[in-house]
Amino acid sequence: MDITKGLIAIGAGIAVCAGMGTGVGEGIAAGRAIEAMGRNPEMLPQLRSNMILGIALSETAAIYGLLIAIILIFVY
């Protein structure tokens, strides 16, 4: 029984690590969007909306990882 709880905790920790990758990806996306806005200010509205959409889609991976970790900890 103890090994099962330990393996569940390890699995939950790995699931939460999905948030690290999405954080890095969101930072890169925001930085590149700022660079593009500096180079071509006329495209600001389109760049901003595309950046927000991309970051929102990227954030879902972190939310899914958190959800899986919560399910592993509290259900099993």
Secondary structure, 3 states (H helix, E strand, C coil): CHHHHHHHHHHHHHHHCHHHHHHHHHHHHHHHHHHHHHHCHHHHHHHHHHHHHHHHHHHHHHHHHHHHHHHHHHHC
